[in-house]
Amino acid sequence: MLNVENLEVTFALGADVVRAVRGVSFTVQQGESYGIVGESGSGKSTVLRAICGLAPTSGGRITLDGAELPTPRSPAFYRRVQMVFQDPYASLHPRHTIDSVLSEPLSIQGFDRHDERIEQALEDVGLGAGFRFRYPHQLSGGQRQRVAVARALILEPQIILLDEPTSALDASIQAEVLNLLDRLRAERGLTYVMVSHDLAVISHMCERLLVMQHGLAVEELERADLRGQRAQTDYTRKLLKASAGYTKEDAQA
């Protein structure tokens, strides 16, 4: 469904040039949840931004159902692909009510029945119509992220790009949001591409994953490989060990 082939993303600041993504390739099947993991600065979030047109691609191809994506992305693309950002405190306009936040994409895309769609979207993410005219500062972090999910879902897309959607939340709230995302994918047949530094989250949510380091694709793993601590490269083995936390022997060493 989604194919990324030899993707390159380069940022230039004066004489400094940073190759944030270097020749990354992967394919996501319809209905799949695909993960991208790596340490901070590995380029994983930049890949998502390149897919949705928020980061400049300097090479490679991104195709959706075999058709190469235009730059800038078309309105039809955003009907099919939506993104949930990492920070629920920064992704919502502080002076807009939740009603305004959810109305805007409907107006841009020419949807009808705004009231019905907004109330249904809030219901779908477990908030209800009582949250419709509140402001972001009146919501908790978990509630804000549910609004962000509702905003992504309200256009009835097929693919959701998830950029560390729970990393800014407390552990108990993380579980609630992850379970919500799991349920919505099952109910709607959605396709996810999820970025996270947390391998436990990826293991819970994704069937396959790509490991990245310094802008490069290191290796691709199945969920069973991740859970069985099976990896082909030293970097991935170290990442798996680090994610398991320190043992008593590590502390003594």
VENRACOR-V602911 format. One record per backbone hydrogen bond with DSSP energy under -0.5 kcal/mol. CO is the residue of the C=O (numbers start at 1). NH is the residue of the N-H. If there is no record, write none. Layout:
# VENRACOR-V602911
<<CO:NH> <CO:NH>>
This chain:
# VENRACOR-V602911
<<1:65> <2:28> <3:5> <3:63> <4:6> <4:26> <5:61> <7:23> <7:24> <8:58> <8:59> <9:20> <9:21> <11:18> <13:16> <16:13> <17:19> <18:11> <18:20> <21:9> <21:23> <24:7> <26:4> <28:2> <29:32> <32:34> <32:192> <33:207> <33:208> <34:194> <35:210> <36:196> <37:212> <39:42> <42:215> <43:47> <44:48> <45:49> <46:50> <47:51> <48:52> <49:54> <49:55> <50:53> <56:10> <59:8> <61:5> <62:69> <63:3> <64:67> <67:64> <74:77> <74:78> <75:79> <76:80> <77:80> <77:81> <80:158> <80:159> <82:161> <83:85> <84:163> <86:88> <87:90> <87:91> <93:96> <96:136> <97:101> <98:102> <99:103> <100:104> <101:105> <102:106> <103:107> <104:108> <105:109> <106:110> <106:111> <107:110> <113:117> <114:118> <115:119> <116:120> <117:121> <118:122> <119:123> <120:124> <121:125> <122:127> <122:128> <123:126> <128:131> <129:132> <131:134> <132:99> <134:98> <135:138> <136:139> <140:144> <141:145> <142:146> <143:147> <144:148> <145:149> <146:150> <147:151> <148:152> <149:153> <150:154> <152:157> <153:156> <158:191> <159:82> <160:162> <160:193> <161:84> <161:163> <162:164> <162:195> <164:167> <166:169> <170:174> <171:175> <172:176> <173:177> <174:178> <175:179> <176:180> <177:181> <178:182> <179:183> <180:184> <181:185> <182:186> <183:187> <184:188> <185:189> <185:190> <191:160> <192:34> <193:162> <194:36> <195:164> <196:38> <197:199> <198:202> <199:203> <200:204> <201:205> <202:206> <207:223> <208:35> <209:221> <210:37> <211:218> <211:219> <213:216> <215:22> <216:213> <216:218> <219:211> <221:209> <222:226> <223:227> <224:228> <225:230> <226:229> <229:231> <233:237> <234:238> <235:239> <236:240> <237:241> <238:242> <239:243> <240:244> <241:244> <242:245> <247:251> <248:252> <249:253>>
